Amino acid sequence: MMLKRIVMLIVLGLIFSSCDFIHYGKIAVYENKLRLEMERERRIKKKRWTSSNCCG
C-alpha cells in the first residue's frame, strides 16, 4: 500500500513537472515572437527614415 502511494506521487510529480515545462515553453515561444516582431518593426522604421532622408 505504501509503495503504491510512493509510485503515485512520483508519477504525479512527473506529470506536473512536464506540464510546467510545456507552460514555460509556450511563454518562451510567445516572447520570441514578440521580440522578432519588434525587431522587424524597428528595421522597417529605420528603412523608412533612411530612405526619406537620403534624397533630401
N, CA, C and O atoms as a GROMACS GRO file, in nm:
protein
  224
    1MET      N    1   0.082  -0.119   0.000
    1MET     CA    2   0.000   0.000   0.000
    1MET      C    3   0.087   0.126   0.000
    1MET      O    4   0.059   0.222  -0.072
    2MET      N    5   0.191   0.125   0.080
    2MET     CA    6   0.280   0.241   0.088
    2MET      C    7   0.355   0.258  -0.044
    2MET      O    8   0.376   0.370  -0.090
    3LEU      N    9   0.396   0.147  -0.104
    3LEU     CA   10   0.468   0.152  -0.231
    3LEU      C   11   0.378   0.210  -0.340
    3LEU      O   12   0.425   0.285  -0.426
    4LYS      N   13   0.251   0.176  -0.336
    4LYS     CA   14   0.156   0.228  -0.434
    4LYS      C   15   0.144   0.381  -0.423
    4LYS      O   16   0.139   0.450  -0.524
    5ARG      N   17   0.141   0.432  -0.302
    5ARG     CA   18   0.134   0.577  -0.280
    5ARG      C   19   0.260   0.646  -0.329
    5ARG      O   20   0.254   0.753  -0.391
    6ILE      N   21   0.374   0.585  -0.302
    6ILE     CA   22   0.501   0.644  -0.346
    6ILE      C   23   0.507   0.650  -0.497
    6ILE      O   24   0.547   0.752  -0.554
    7VAL      N   25   0.468   0.541  -0.563
    7VAL     CA   26   0.469   0.539  -0.709
    7VAL      C   27   0.372   0.643  -0.764
    7VAL      O   28   0.403   0.711  -0.861
    8MET      N   29   0.255   0.655  -0.702
    8MET     CA   30   0.155   0.752  -0.748
    8MET      C   31   0.208   0.895  -0.732
    8MET      O   32   0.190   0.978  -0.821
    9LEU      N   33   0.274   0.923  -0.621
    9LEU     CA   34   0.331   1.056  -0.601
    9LEU      C   35   0.440   1.086  -0.703
    9LEU      O   36   0.449   1.198  -0.753
   10ILE      N   37   0.523   0.988  -0.733
   10ILE     CA   38   0.629   1.007  -0.833
   10ILE      C   39   0.568   1.034  -0.969
   10ILE      O   40   0.612   1.126  -1.040
   11VAL      N   41   0.468   0.956  -1.007
   11VAL     CA   42   0.404   0.974  -1.138
   11VAL      C   43   0.336   1.111  -1.146
   11VAL      O   44   0.350   1.180  -1.246
   12LEU      N   45   0.265   1.150  -1.041
   12LEU     CA   46   0.200   1.281  -1.041
   12LEU      C   47   0.304   1.393  -1.048
   12LEU      O   48   0.283   1.493  -1.116
   13GLY      N   49   0.414   1.377  -0.978
   13GLY     CA   50   0.521   1.477  -0.984
   13GLY      C   51   0.577   1.490  -1.123
   13GLY      O   52   0.604   1.601  -1.170
   14LEU      N   53   0.596   1.378  -1.191
   14LEU     CA   54   0.648   1.382  -1.328
   14LEU      C   55   0.548   1.447  -1.423
   14LEU      O   56   0.586   1.524  -1.511
   15ILE      N   57   0.421   1.416  -1.405
   15ILE     CA   58   0.318   1.475  -1.491
   15ILE      C   59   0.314   1.627  -1.474
   15ILE      O   60   0.312   1.701  -1.572
   16PHE      N   61   0.312   1.673  -1.348
   16PHE     CA   62   0.302   1.817  -1.325
   16PHE      C   63   0.429   1.890  -1.365
   16PHE      O   64   0.422   2.005  -1.409
   17SER      N   65   0.544   1.826  -1.350
   17SER     CA   66   0.667   1.894  -1.392
   17SER      C   67   0.672   1.906  -1.544
   17SER      O   68   0.721   2.006  -1.596
   18SER      N   69   0.621   1.805  -1.616
   18SER     CA   70   0.620   1.815  -1.762
   18SER      C   71   0.520   1.920  -1.808
   18SER      O   72   0.544   1.989  -1.907
   19CYS      N   73   0.407   1.934  -1.737
   19CYS     CA   74   0.311   2.040  -1.770
   19CYS      C   75   0.375   2.177  -1.748
   19CYS      O   76   0.349   2.270  -1.824
   20ASP      N   77   0.456   2.187  -1.645
   20ASP     CA   78   0.526   2.312  -1.617
   20ASP      C   79   0.621   2.347  -1.730
   20ASP      O   80   0.630   2.462  -1.772
   21PHE      N   81   0.694   2.246  -1.781
   21PHE     CA   82   0.786   2.270  -1.893
   21PHE      C   83   0.710   2.314  -2.017
   21PHE      O   84   0.756   2.403  -2.089
   22ILE      N   85   0.595   2.254  -2.042
   22ILE     CA   86   0.514   2.292  -2.158
   22ILE      C   87   0.467   2.437  -2.143
   22ILE      O   88   0.471   2.514  -2.239
   23HIS      N   89   0.423   2.473  -2.022
   23HIS     CA   90   0.374   2.610  -1.998
   23HIS      C   91   0.486   2.711  -2.020
   23HIS      O   92   0.465   2.812  -2.089
   24TYR      N   93   0.603   2.686  -1.964
   24TYR     CA   94   0.714   2.780  -1.980
   24TYR      C   95   0.765   2.780  -2.124
   24TYR      O   96   0.816   2.882  -2.171
   25GLY      N   97   0.753   2.669  -2.194
   25GLY     CA   98   0.789   2.665  -2.335
   25GLY      C   99   0.699   2.754  -2.418
   25GLY      O  100   0.745   2.824  -2.508
   26LYS      N  101   0.569   2.752  -2.386
   26LYS     CA  102   0.475   2.839  -2.458
   26LYS      C  103   0.506   2.986  -2.432
   26LYS      O  104   0.497   3.068  -2.523
   27ILE      N  105   0.542   3.018  -2.308
   27ILE     CA  106   0.577   3.157  -2.275
   27ILE      C  107   0.700   3.199  -2.354
   27ILE      O  108   0.706   3.310  -2.406
   28ALA      N  109   0.799   3.110  -2.362
   28ALA     CA  110   0.923   3.143  -2.434
   28ALA      C  111   0.895   3.166  -2.582
   28ALA      O  112   0.949   3.259  -2.641
   29VAL      N  113   0.811   3.083  -2.642
   29VAL     CA  114   0.776   3.099  -2.783
   29VAL      C  115   0.704   3.232  -2.804
   29VAL      O  116   0.733   3.303  -2.900
   30TYR      N  117   0.611   3.266  -2.715
   30TYR     CA  118   0.537   3.391  -2.725
   30TYR      C  119   0.630   3.512  -2.715
   30TYR      O  120   0.619   3.607  -2.792
   31GLU      N  121   0.724   3.507  -2.619
   31GLU     CA  122   0.818   3.618  -2.603
   31GLU      C  123   0.910   3.630  -2.724
   31GLU      O  124   0.943   3.741  -2.766
   32ASN      N  125   0.952   3.518  -2.782
   32ASN     CA  126   1.037   3.523  -2.901
   32ASN      C  127   0.962   3.583  -3.019
   32ASN      O  128   1.020   3.659  -3.096
   33LYS      N  129   0.835   3.549  -3.033
   33LYS     CA  130   0.756   3.607  -3.142
   33LYS      C  131   0.744   3.758  -3.125
   33LYS      O  132   0.758   3.833  -3.222
   34LEU      N  133   0.719   3.803  -3.002
   34LEU     CA  134   0.709   3.947  -2.977
   34LEU      C  135   0.841   4.017  -3.008
   34LEU      O  136   0.842   4.124  -3.068
   35ARG      N  137   0.952   3.956  -2.966
   35ARG     CA  138   1.083   4.016  -2.989
   35ARG      C  139   1.111   4.026  -3.138
   35ARG      O  140   1.160   4.129  -3.185
   36LEU      N  141   1.081   3.921  -3.213
   36LEU     CA  142   1.104   3.924  -3.358
   36LEU      C  143   1.017   4.030  -3.425
   36LEU      O  144   1.063   4.100  -3.516
   37GLU      N  145   0.893   4.042  -3.381
   37GLU     CA  146   0.803   4.142  -3.439
   37GLU      C  147   0.854   4.283  -3.410
   37GLU      O  148   0.848   4.370  -3.497
   38MET      N  149   0.903   4.307  -3.288
   38MET     CA  150   0.956   4.438  -3.254
   38MET      C  151   1.081   4.470  -3.336
   38MET      O  152   1.099   4.583  -3.380
   39GLU      N  153   1.167   4.370  -3.356
   39GLU     CA  154   1.287   4.392  -3.438
   39GLU      C  155   1.249   4.421  -3.583
   39GLU      O  156   1.312   4.505  -3.648
   40ARG      N  157   1.148   4.352  -3.634
   40ARG     CA  158   1.103   4.374  -3.771
   40ARG      C  159   1.048   4.517  -3.786
   40ARG      O  160   1.080   4.585  -3.883
   41GLU      N  161   0.968   4.561  -3.690
   41GLU     CA  162   0.915   4.697  -3.695
   41GLU      C  163   1.026   4.800  -3.686
   41GLU      O  164   1.022   4.903  -3.753
   42ARG      N  165   1.126   4.772  -3.604
   42ARG     CA  166   1.238   4.864  -3.589
   42ARG      C  167   1.316   4.876  -3.721
   42ARG      O  168   1.357   4.985  -3.759
   43ARG      N  169   1.334   4.762  -3.790
   43ARG     CA  170   1.404   4.766  -3.919
   43ARG      C  171   1.324   4.842  -4.023
   43ARG      O  172   1.381   4.917  -4.103
   44ILE      N  173   1.192   4.824  -4.023
   44ILE     CA  174   1.107   4.894  -4.120
   44ILE      C  175   1.113   5.044  -4.095
   44ILE      O  176   1.124   5.123  -4.190
   45LYS      N  177   1.106   5.085  -3.969
   45LYS     CA  178   1.113   5.228  -3.937
   45LYS      C  179   1.249   5.284  -3.976
   45LYS      O  180   1.258   5.397  -4.024
   46LYS      N  181   1.353   5.206  -3.954
   46LYS     CA  182   1.487   5.253  -3.989
   46LYS      C  183   1.500   5.270  -4.140
   46LYS      O  184   1.561   5.366  -4.187
   47LYS      N  185   1.444   5.176  -4.218
   47LYS     CA  186   1.448   5.187  -4.364
   47LYS      C  187   1.370   5.309  -4.411
   47LYS      O  188   1.415   5.381  -4.501
   48ARG      N  189   1.254   5.332  -4.351
   48ARG     CA  190   1.174   5.448  -4.390
   48ARG      C  191   1.248   5.577  -4.360
   48ARG      O  192   1.247   5.670  -4.440
   49TRP      N  193   1.313   5.583  -4.243
   49TRP     CA  194   1.384   5.704  -4.203
   49TRP      C  195   1.502   5.729  -4.295
   49TRP      O  196   1.525   5.844  -4.335
   50THR      N  197   1.579   5.625  -4.329
   50THR     CA  198   1.696   5.644  -4.415
   50THR      C  199   1.654   5.674  -4.558
   50THR      O  200   1.720   5.754  -4.626
   51SER      N  201   1.546   5.613  -4.606
   51SER     CA  202   1.505   5.639  -4.744
   51SER      C  203   1.444   5.778  -4.758
   51SER      O  204   1.458   5.841  -4.864
   52SER      N  205   1.378   5.828  -4.655
   52SER     CA  206   1.319   5.962  -4.665
   52SER      C  207   1.424   6.071  -4.649
   52SER      O  208   1.404   6.182  -4.699
   53ASN      N  209   1.534   6.043  -4.581
   53ASN     CA  210   1.637   6.144  -4.559
   53ASN      C  211   1.747   6.141  -4.665
   53ASN      O  212   1.822   6.238  -4.676
   54CYS      N  213   1.758   6.036  -4.741
   54CYS     CA  214   1.869   6.026  -4.835
   54CYS      C  215   1.850   6.117  -4.957
   54CYS      O  216   1.949   6.163  -5.015
   55CYS      N  217   1.727   6.144  -4.995
   55CYS     CA  218   1.704   6.220  -5.118
   55CYS      C  219   1.683   6.368  -5.092
   55CYS      O  220   1.667   6.446  -5.186
   56GLY      N  221   1.684   6.408  -4.965
   56GLY     CA  222   1.677   6.545  -4.920
   56GLY      C  223   1.592   6.634  -4.993
   56GLY      O  224   1.582   6.752  -4.959
   0.00000   0.00000   0.00000
